[in-house]
Amino acid sequence: MLISWWALVVAAICANLMFWLRQLARVRRRFMAEHPAEWGRMGRREQSNPGPQAGRILLWHACTFILLIAAGGIGAAGISGKF
């Protein structure tokens, strides 16, 4: 039961990562289309997370990741009976 719980938590973490990376790709494409001159002046590193929306997406991703890890630990403790 405990192994299946952690498998579920890992699947949720992967789904969370994929969701936020898709959101980040949309923001990147929108920024590239709306600001082509600024996009051209940016370096590779700056182009990976352009604009203020990308910063918010990374913050939300970090928060949801931490919550999933916490929920996984609390659930595992509850399942194992050591809570």
Order of alpha helices (4+ residues) and beta strands (2+ residues): alpha-alpha-alpha-alpha
